[in-house]
Amino acid sequence: MHPKALLDACSELVKRTLTFEHPADAVVSRFFRENRNLGTRERATLAEAAYAVLRQKLVFESLARSGSGARERRLAILGLWHSQQLLAGSAQAKAEAQSFVRAALMPQEQKWLDACNAVRPEDLAEQQRHNLPEWLLQPLKAQLGEEFQAFAQAMEQGAPLDLRVNTLVAKRAEVQKELAQAGIQAEAVPYSPWGLRVQGKPVLTRLDAFTRGAIEVQDEGSQLLALLLDAKRGEMVVDFCAGAGGKTLAIGAAMRNTGRLYAFDVSGHRLDNLKPRLARSGLSNVHPAAIAHERDERVKRLAGKIDRVLVDAPCSGLGTLRRNPDLKWRQSPQAVQELTQKQAAILASAARLVKPGGRLVYATCSILPEENEAIAQAFSETHGEFAPLDAGELLEQLKVEQGTGLCSGGETGSRYLRLWPQRHQSDGFFAAAWTKKA
């Protein structure tokens, strides 16, 4: 595609994403369905540029004010330029990328772009340097202290591609060699015994390892949540907010395809996305079920009968800003407050399923204490029949290297699993665990 045509397409895509009416990934997918003439490389370029605008929105908008023409075009220029610099590997590739973008610009736009590139980070306002809304900026600075700057920088980067090896089908080392033979570099992740981190963004769906169910795309942090549940062979287990079933599949494999694993969710559409993944996985112990709400009759019938319950609660998703940068602009303090009420209700309802001696795990992909520690502490105070477990000790027992280093809180400093992108190269995750007293 000619550079000018690509810039026009990018301007339209940026305009659509910045309405924030729908999640950015849904907007991008719909745009590509409407423009089927776009090739694989063009789609990747457009998606990266749009996400660069979402990640760098405040600084890009500040720079765009000094230019002329349509706002979305100026933002698209900055998004293309920025994303192409990051994607280019060698100096030659970077020079070619710069030439490609410049070929789409009018002379005055080239001068404006040069002026933008001359702006130093220290010349920007603090909020622009961090690219976070004000309502998030101060609470995170208070929570992270001197580590805030590293966190902000980490959240402006794209997330790596992590895979979970389905141990029912293959061993991690075998899959690693198989990927290498296909020209894909992959290394074992630092903590999860099931994980591989892939270099670049290769097309995985064409690989035999994918079609036979040996690999699933899953962030290392998400794998650790499934590991923390520690589901055993032959047990009765519930994934209470299963969604598309990434953790469900990991739990089913850990159970060695025995016992009974219920995948509950209020969205039948999300559970439909589990079906093809489930077919590939080789699991036969998974039973997806759409429920009306957390007090559904199906839940009542299983009360006190379940060995392990995972509650990966609906949350703000602010731990996934590397993948979903639009969330920081789409969420609000009011929305978070509504979520905390829902989280507490869901956790209390799911807890009724656990039998004496069973384990309950509450998890989110949020970084906010009000969705995490506050929910866990309030549950412990109001549910004396549940004894808190030390997540660090559980991970050490599961032979997760440096398991206690992934945790925080409590007298030992390891009561809760607390993952941060700047520390652990994973999405931001939280988990708390309890056992029901006999």
RODO-2510 file (C-alpha; in nm, 4 decimals, decimal comma):
residues 438
     n   res          X          Y          Z
     1     m     0,0000     0,0000     0,0000
     2     h     0,1218     0,3504    -0,0815
     3     p     0,2383     0,5424     0,2288
     4     k    -0,0263     0,8128     0,1797
     5     a    -0,3056     0,5550     0,1615
     6     l    -0,1719     0,3837     0,4728
     7     l    -0,1660     0,7154     0,6600
     8     d    -0,5251     0,7827     0,5555
     9     a    -0,6280     0,4410     0,6847
    10     c    -0,4361     0,4985     1,0070
    11     s    -0,6082     0,8351     1,0582
    12     e    -0,9488     0,6720     1,0298
    13     l    -0,8535     0,3912     1,2687
    14     v    -0,7155     0,6381     1,5250
    15     k    -1,0343     0,8448     1,4993
    16     r    -1,2458     0,5386     1,5759
    17     t    -1,0371     0,4162     1,8692
    18     l    -1,0378     0,7587     2,0357
    19     t    -1,4152     0,7643     2,0681
    20     f    -1,3701     0,5018     2,3453
    21     e    -1,7178     0,3699     2,2757
    22     h    -1,5841     0,0147     2,2467
    23     p    -1,2633    -0,1663     2,3517
    24     a    -0,9730    -0,0861     2,1213
    25     d    -0,9175    -0,4486     2,0171
    26     a    -1,2814    -0,4734     1,9054
    27     v    -1,2522    -0,1476     1,7085
    28     v    -0,9335    -0,2649     1,5367
    29     s    -1,0852    -0,6039     1,4512
    30     r    -1,3951    -0,4450     1,3023
    31     f    -1,1839    -0,2004     1,0989
    32     f    -0,9873    -0,4883     0,9492
    33     r    -1,3081    -0,6774     0,8650
    34     e    -1,4293    -0,3700     0,6797
    35     n    -1,0968    -0,3346     0,4957
    36     r    -1,0131    -0,6851     0,3813
    37     n    -0,7755    -0,5513     0,1168
    38     l    -0,5186    -0,4833     0,3886
    39     g    -0,2302    -0,7299     0,4006
    40     t    -0,0811    -0,8887     0,7112
    41     r     0,2040    -0,6394     0,7333
    42     e    -0,0270    -0,3422     0,6804
    43     r    -0,2613    -0,4635     0,9531
    44     a     0,0274    -0,5029     1,1960
    45     t     0,1538    -0,1527     1,1134
    46     l    -0,1886     0,0065     1,1599
    47     a    -0,2611    -0,1780     1,4849
    48     e     0,0756    -0,0848     1,6362
    49     a     0,0299     0,2797     1,5369
    50     a    -0,3189     0,2985     1,6899
    51     y    -0,1972     0,1398     2,0124
    52     a     0,1004     0,3774     2,0212
    53     v    -0,1461     0,6685     2,0161
    54     l    -0,3407     0,5150     2,3053
    55     r    -0,0244     0,4560     2,5081
    56     q     0,1219     0,8023     2,4424
    57     k    -0,2081     0,9890     2,4191
    58     l    -0,1284     1,2849     2,6455
    59     v     0,2120     1,3658     2,4976
    60     f     0,0937     1,3075     2,1398
    61     e    -0,2055     1,5393     2,1921
    62     s     0,0260     1,8042     2,3331
    63     l     0,2532     1,7787     2,0277
    64     a    -0,0412     1,7676     1,7890
    65     r    -0,1619     2,1099     1,9024
    66     s     0,1358     2,2721     1,7309
    67     g     0,0471     2,1232     1,3922
    68     s    -0,2270     2,1887     1,1413
    69     g    -0,4894     1,9754     0,9726
    70     a    -0,7157     1,7116     1,1198
    71     r    -0,6313     1,6080     1,4782
    72     e    -0,6544     1,2358     1,4025
    73     r    -0,4114     1,2731     1,1100
    74     r    -0,1514     1,4437     1,3293
    75     l    -0,1942     1,1748     1,5949
    76     a    -0,1700     0,9039     1,3275
    77     i     0,1583     1,0510     1,2016
    78     l     0,3039     1,0414     1,5516
    79     g     0,1680     0,6911     1,6078
    80     l     0,3165     0,5589     1,2839
    81     w     0,6509     0,7259     1,3469
    82     h     0,6770     0,6076     1,7052
    83     s     0,5634     0,2504     1,6404
    84     q     0,7884     0,2079     1,3362
    85     q     1,0910     0,3156     1,5418
    86     l     1,0130     0,0500     1,7994
    87     l     0,9491    -0,2256     1,5446
    88     a     1,2616    -0,1572     1,3395
    89     g     1,5483    -0,3798     1,4482
    90     s     1,8594    -0,2581     1,2685
    91     a     1,9712     0,0962     1,1878
    92     q     1,8959     0,0298     0,8227
    93     a     1,5431    -0,0903     0,9051
    94     k     1,4882     0,2199     1,1168
    95     a     1,6028     0,4458     0,8319
    96     e     1,3708     0,2663     0,5893
    97     a     1,0802     0,3037     0,8309
    98     q     1,1498     0,6763     0,8662
    99     s     1,1605     0,7177     0,4886
   100     f     0,8323     0,5291     0,4527
   101     v     0,6502     0,7557     0,6973
   102     r     0,7990     1,0733     0,5520
   103     a     0,6833     0,9686     0,2045
   104     a     0,3251     1,0090     0,3243
   105     l     0,3733     1,3652     0,4541
   106     m     0,3343     1,7068     0,3035
   107     p     0,6362     1,9437     0,3406
   108     q     0,4817     2,1352     0,6333
   109     e     0,4024     1,8067     0,8079
   110     q     0,7640     1,6955     0,7748
   111     k     0,8810     2,0193     0,9390
   112     w     0,6243     1,9736     1,2162
   113     l     0,7374     1,6133     1,2735
   114     d     1,1008     1,7273     1,2992
   115     a     0,9964     1,9841     1,5592
   116     c     0,8093     1,7154     1,7552
   117     n     1,1136     1,4882     1,7512
   118     a     1,3247     1,7724     1,8910
   119     v     1,1110     1,7921     2,2070
   120     r     1,2941     1,6341     2,5001
   121     p     1,1131     1,4311     2,7681
   122     e     1,2243     1,6760     3,0355
   123     d     1,0491     1,9558     2,8448
   124     l     0,7126     1,7848     2,8937
   125     a     0,4747     1,8266     3,1841
   126     e     0,4860     1,5451     3,4408
   127     q     0,1451     1,4066     3,3445
   128     q     0,2484     1,3932     2,9782
   129     r     0,5672     1,2051     3,0624
   130     h     0,3651     0,9358     3,2393
   131     n     0,0630     0,9315     3,0058
   132     l    -0,1790     0,8469     3,2857
   133     p    -0,5072     1,0169     3,3768
   134     e    -0,4919     1,2358     3,6870
   135     w    -0,7174     1,0076     3,8899
   136     l    -0,4628     0,7257     3,8478
   137     l    -0,1434     0,9286     3,8653
   138     q    -0,1442     1,0310     4,2306
   139     p    -0,2718     0,7018     4,3826
   140     l    -0,0101     0,5027     4,1908
   141     k     0,2686     0,7389     4,2921
   142     a     0,1630     0,6998     4,6548
   143     q     0,1555     0,3215     4,6183
   144     l     0,4834     0,2764     4,4270
   145     g     0,7012     0,5638     4,5506
   146     e     1,0367     0,5742     4,3733
   147     e     0,9332     0,2805     4,1561
   148     f     0,6547     0,4781     3,9892
   149     q     0,8681     0,6010     3,6996
   150     a     0,9764     0,2464     3,6107
   151     f     0,6131     0,1351     3,6279
   152     a     0,4949     0,4159     3,3996
   153     q     0,7642     0,3346     3,1437
   154     a     0,6813    -0,0362     3,1548
   155     m     0,3125     0,0346     3,0932
   156     e     0,3994     0,2315     2,7788
   157     q     0,5669    -0,0712     2,6236
   158     g     0,3949    -0,3524     2,4394
   159     a     0,3630    -0,6799     2,6300
   160     p     0,5704    -0,9840     2,5288
   161     l     0,4019    -1,2888     2,3805
   162     d     0,3785    -1,5638     2,6435
   163     l     0,2673    -1,9190     2,5740
   164     r     0,1484    -2,1909     2,8082
   165     v     0,2543    -2,5421     2,7140
   166     n    -0,0274    -2,7945     2,7524
   167     t     0,1475    -3,0607     2,9577
   168     l    -0,1165    -3,3160     2,8584
   169     v     0,0177    -3,2989     2,5039
   170     a     0,3874    -3,2092     2,5262
   171     k     0,6746    -3,1039     2,7498
   172     r     0,8017    -2,7476     2,7541
   173     a     1,1504    -2,8342     2,6291
   174     e     1,0042    -3,0312     2,3390
   175     v     0,7803    -2,7429     2,2340
   176     q     1,0708    -2,5014     2,2625
   177     k     1,2703    -2,7125     2,0169
   178     e     0,9701    -2,7430     1,7861
   179     l     0,9291    -2,3666     1,7786
   180     a     1,3003    -2,3214     1,7068
   181     q     1,2688    -2,5535     1,4076
   182     a     0,9906    -2,3272     1,2818
   183     g     1,2225    -2,0257     1,3159
   184     i     1,0594    -1,8964     1,6360
   185     q     1,2824    -1,8118     1,9302
   186     a     1,1295    -1,8909     2,2686
   187     e     1,2716    -1,8951     2,6203
   188     a     1,1366    -2,0404     2,9422
   189     v     0,9631    -1,7706     3,1476
   190     p     1,1171    -1,6934     3,4892
   191     y     0,8444    -1,8347     3,7145
   192     s     0,5748    -2,0509     3,5557
   193     p     0,6796    -2,4128     3,4900
   194     w     0,4477    -2,4146     3,1869
   195     g     0,5492    -2,0911     3,0160
   196     l     0,7519    -1,9860     2,7128
   197     r     0,8216    -1,6268     2,6053
   198     v     0,8375    -1,5791     2,2303
   199     q     1,0473    -1,3239     2,0448
   200     g     0,8449    -1,0993     1,8131
   201     k     0,4867    -1,1673     1,7103
   202     p     0,4883    -1,4742     1,4870
   203     v     0,1698    -1,6213     1,3417
   204     l     0,1055    -1,9192     1,5685
   205     t    -0,2214    -2,0513     1,4278
   206     r    -0,0444    -2,2202     1,1365
   207     l     0,1857    -2,4207     1,3631
   208     d     0,1234    -2,7872     1,4342
   209     a     0,1930    -2,7145     1,8024
   210     f    -0,1076    -2,4816     1,7995
   211     t    -0,3508    -2,6963     1,6018
   212     r    -0,2852    -3,0048     1,8147
   213     g    -0,3329    -2,8054     2,1356
   214     a     0,0245    -2,8105     2,2632
   215     i     0,0337    -2,4321     2,3172
   216     e    -0,2027    -2,1561     2,4227
   217     v    -0,1339    -1,7834     2,4363
   218     q    -0,1408    -1,6862     2,8051
   219     d     0,0501    -1,4283     3,0081
   220     e     0,2826    -1,5769     3,2689
   221     g     0,0934    -1,4026     3,5475
   222     s    -0,2308    -1,5660     3,4422
   223     q    -0,0557    -1,9038     3,4464
   224     l     0,0569    -1,8415     3,8046
   225     l    -0,3028    -1,7800     3,9133
   226     a    -0,4005    -2,1240     3,7847
   227     l    -0,0933    -2,2739     3,9495
   228     l    -0,1793    -2,1141     4,2842
   229     l    -0,5155    -2,2942     4,2878
   230     d    -0,3150    -2,6212     4,2876
   231     a    -0,6034    -2,8360     4,1632
   232     k    -0,5430    -3,2084     4,2096
   233     r    -0,6381    -3,5200     4,0176
   234     g    -0,9975    -3,6296     4,0678
   235     e    -1,1138    -3,3138     4,2492
   236     m    -1,4269    -3,1053     4,1977
   237     v    -1,3143    -2,7591     4,0844
   238     v    -1,4904    -2,4385     3,9761
   239     d    -1,3485    -2,1547     3,7670
   240     f    -1,6154    -1,9071     3,8745
   241     c    -1,5535    -1,6264     3,6208
   242     a    -1,4080    -1,8360     3,3408
   243     g    -1,4446    -1,5944     3,0491
   244     a    -1,2781    -1,7388     2,7403
   245     g    -1,1236    -2,0105     2,9560
   246     g    -0,7491    -1,9509     2,9540
   247     k    -0,7120    -2,0410     3,3197
   248     t    -0,9756    -2,3131     3,2893
   249     l    -0,7592    -2,4952     3,0365
   250     a    -0,4500    -2,4579     3,2549
   251     i    -0,6388    -2,5938     3,5574
   252     g    -0,7782    -2,8866     3,3567
   253     a    -0,4303    -2,9850     3,2426
   254     a    -0,3017    -2,9600     3,6017
   255     m    -0,5810    -3,2026     3,7004
   256     r    -0,4483    -3,4402     3,4309
   257     n    -0,7915    -3,4449     3,2675
   258     t    -0,9515    -3,6137     3,5697
   259     g    -1,2199    -3,5049     3,8148
   260     r    -1,4768    -3,2425     3,7185
   261     l    -1,4005    -2,8810     3,6303
   262     y    -1,6879    -2,6339     3,5956
   263     a    -1,6313    -2,3195     3,3885
   264     f    -1,8939    -2,0669     3,5017
   265     d    -1,9519    -1,7259     3,3471
   266     v    -2,2437    -1,4869     3,3071
   267     s    -2,1510    -1,4371     2,9397
   268     g    -2,2447    -1,7217     2,7093
   269     h    -2,0601    -1,5410     2,4303
   270     r    -1,7308    -1,5546     2,6217
   271     l    -1,7845    -1,9223     2,6959
   272     d    -1,8451    -1,9825     2,3240
   273     n    -1,4870    -1,8631     2,2670
   274     l    -1,3739    -2,1444     2,4970
   275     k    -1,5196    -2,4187     2,2768
   276     p    -1,2565    -2,4295     1,9976
   277     r    -0,9766    -2,3966     2,2524
   278     l    -1,1272    -2,6762     2,4580
   279     a    -1,1504    -2,8985     2,1498
   280     r    -0,7812    -2,8457     2,0750
   281     s    -0,6743    -2,9026     2,4355
   282     g    -0,7755    -3,2688     2,4570
   283     l    -0,9556    -3,2050     2,7869
   284     s    -1,2758    -3,3927     2,8601
   285     n    -1,3184    -3,2945     3,2267
   286     v    -1,4296    -2,9351     3,1581
   287     h    -1,7996    -2,8447     3,1806
   288     p    -1,8786    -2,4895     3,0644
   289     a    -2,2010    -2,3412     3,2020
   290     a    -2,3522    -1,9950     3,1574
   291     i    -2,5048    -1,8628     3,4795
   292     a    -2,7473    -1,5749     3,5234
   293     h    -2,5649    -1,4228     3,8217
   294     e    -2,3461    -1,5221     4,1165
   295     r    -2,6480    -1,6597     4,3044
   296     d    -2,7650    -1,8793     4,0159
   297     e    -2,9431    -2,2068     4,1000
   298     r    -2,6522    -2,4041     3,9522
   299     v    -2,4250    -2,2436     4,2087
   300     k    -2,6613    -2,3241     4,4964
   301     r    -2,6727    -2,6928     4,4012
   302     l    -2,2938    -2,7202     4,4349
   303     a    -2,2703    -2,5399     4,7700
   304     g    -2,0214    -2,7037     5,0057
   305     k    -1,9165    -2,9674     4,7492
   306     i    -1,6183    -2,8101     4,5693
   307     d    -1,2513    -2,8745     4,6472
   308     r    -1,1078    -2,5684     4,4722
   309     v    -1,2692    -2,2429     4,3567
   310     l    -1,0983    -1,9741     4,1517
   311     v    -1,2654    -1,6323     4,1413
   312     d    -1,0906    -1,4307     3,8705
   313     a    -1,3263    -1,1410     3,9306
   314     p    -1,4371    -0,8770     3,6803
   315     c    -1,2111    -0,5788     3,7402
   316     s    -1,0787    -0,2552     3,5937
   317     g    -0,8107    -0,4488     3,4006
   318     l    -0,5565    -0,1762     3,4752
   319     g    -0,2817    -0,4356     3,5157
   320     t    -0,3080    -0,5064     3,1424
   321     l    -0,2350    -0,1557     3,0111
   322     r     0,0537    -0,2888     2,8028
   323     r    -0,2027    -0,4880     2,6024
   324     n    -0,5099    -0,2694     2,6544
   325     p    -0,3878     0,0919     2,6825
   326     d    -0,7370     0,2253     2,6113
   327     l    -0,8498     0,1077     2,9562
   328     k    -0,6764     0,3941     3,1336
   329     w    -0,8907     0,6356     2,9319
   330     r    -1,2115     0,4303     2,9460
   331     q    -1,2127     0,3569     3,3205
   332     s    -1,3054     0,6028     3,5967
   333     p    -1,3110     0,6158     3,9780
   334     q    -1,6887     0,5702     3,9664
   335     a    -1,6565     0,2561     3,7533
   336     v    -1,3946     0,1144     3,9915
   337     q    -1,6225     0,1767     4,2905
   338     e    -1,9043    -0,0120     4,1185
   339     l    -1,6649    -0,2968     4,0414
   340     t    -1,5534    -0,3320     4,4027
   341     q    -1,9136    -0,3853     4,5117
   342     k    -1,9546    -0,6531     4,2457
   343     q    -1,6227    -0,8168     4,3382
   344     a    -1,7185    -0,8477     4,7051
   345     a    -2,0562    -0,9979     4,6147
   346     i    -1,9087    -1,2483     4,3701
   347     l    -1,6396    -1,3598     4,6143
   348     a    -1,8945    -1,4121     4,8936
   349     s    -2,1202    -1,6167     4,6647
   350     a    -1,8353    -1,8276     4,5246
   351     a    -1,7116    -1,8988     4,8779
   352     r    -2,0333    -2,0926     4,9468
   353     l    -1,9181    -2,3573     4,7003
   354     v    -1,6057    -2,4503     4,8966
   355     k    -1,6214    -2,7602     5,1130
   356     p    -1,4367    -2,7910     5,4472
   357     g    -1,0636    -2,8251     5,3778
   358     g    -1,1083    -2,6763     5,0297
   359     r    -0,9224    -2,3819     4,8774
   360     l    -1,0575    -2,0468     4,7582
   361     v    -0,8507    -1,8101     4,5398
   362     y    -0,9552    -1,4532     4,4589
   363     a    -0,7716    -1,2837     4,1729
   364     t    -0,7803    -0,9752     3,9520
   365     c    -0,5708    -0,8218     3,6745
   366     s    -0,5915    -0,4856     3,8526
   367     i    -0,3183    -0,2864     4,0251
   368     l    -0,5496    -0,0907     4,2545
   369     p    -0,5559    -0,1819     4,6278
   370     e    -0,9313    -0,1185     4,6508
   371     e    -0,9911    -0,4053     4,4061
   372     n    -0,7304    -0,6287     4,5671
   373     e    -0,6076    -0,6106     4,9263
   374     a    -0,9180    -0,4245     5,0423
   375     i    -1,1503    -0,6929     4,9034
   376     a    -0,9387    -0,9751     5,0495
   377     q    -0,9113    -0,8135     5,3928
   378     a    -1,2847    -0,7404     5,4103
   379     f    -1,3642    -1,1006     5,3160
   380     s    -1,1321    -1,2363     5,5864
   381     e    -1,2944    -1,0116     5,8469
   382     t    -1,6485    -1,1210     5,7604
   383     h    -1,5861    -1,4901     5,6863
   384     g    -1,4193    -1,6390     5,9902
   385     e    -1,4713    -1,9898     5,8546
   386     f    -1,1955    -1,9192     5,6011
   387     a    -0,8323    -1,9110     5,7117
   388     p    -0,5977    -1,6943     5,4970
   389     l    -0,3106    -1,8757     5,3283
   390     d     0,0334    -1,7323     5,2564
   391     a     0,0648    -1,7127     4,8765
   392     g     0,4442    -1,6990     4,8941
   393     e     0,4599    -2,0236     5,0928
   394     l     0,2177    -2,1896     4,8504
   395     l     0,4316    -2,0923     4,5517
   396     e     0,7475    -2,2149     4,7240
   397     q     0,5748    -2,5499     4,7911
   398     l     0,4876    -2,5611     4,4207
   399     k     0,8586    -2,5099     4,3480
   400     v     0,8115    -2,1736     4,1818
   401     e     1,1567    -2,0141     4,1874
   402     q     1,1681    -1,6972     4,4003
   403     g     0,7994    -1,7487     4,4752
   404     t     0,8017    -1,5301     4,7852
   405     g     0,9529    -1,2489     4,5776
   406     l     0,6289    -1,2366     4,3798
   407     c     0,4259    -1,1606     4,6888
   408     s     0,3573    -0,8849     4,9402
   409     g     0,1455    -0,8044     5,2456
   410     g     0,0884    -0,9732     5,5797
   411     e     0,3357    -1,0317     5,8625
   412     t     0,5655    -1,2399     5,6417
   413     g     0,5391    -0,9996     5,3490
   414     s     0,4161    -1,2754     5,1192
   415     r     0,0454    -1,3185     5,1938
   416     y    -0,0725    -1,1962     4,8531
   417     l     0,0529    -1,2667     4,5044
   418     r     0,1335    -0,9225     4,3598
   419     l     0,2765    -0,9039     4,0081
   420     w     0,4041    -0,5853     3,8443
   421     p     0,5276    -0,5391     3,4850
   422     q     0,8371    -0,3411     3,5888
   423     r     0,9403    -0,6100     3,8399
   424     h     0,8232    -0,9374     3,6903
   425     q     0,7735    -0,8655     3,3167
   426     s     0,4148    -0,9867     3,3437
   427     d     0,0822    -0,8092     3,3479
   428     g    -0,0247    -0,6652     3,6810
   429     f    -0,1991    -0,9382     3,8823
   430     f    -0,3211    -0,9931     4,2368
   431     a    -0,4303    -1,3097     4,4162
   432     a    -0,5297    -1,4051     4,7694
   433     a    -0,5969    -1,7580     4,8941
   434     w    -0,7889    -1,9133     5,1817
   435     t    -0,8729    -2,2604     5,3072
   436     k    -1,2111    -2,3378     5,4574
   437     k    -1,1778    -2,4609     5,8118
   438     a    -1,2876    -2,8205     5,8739
***
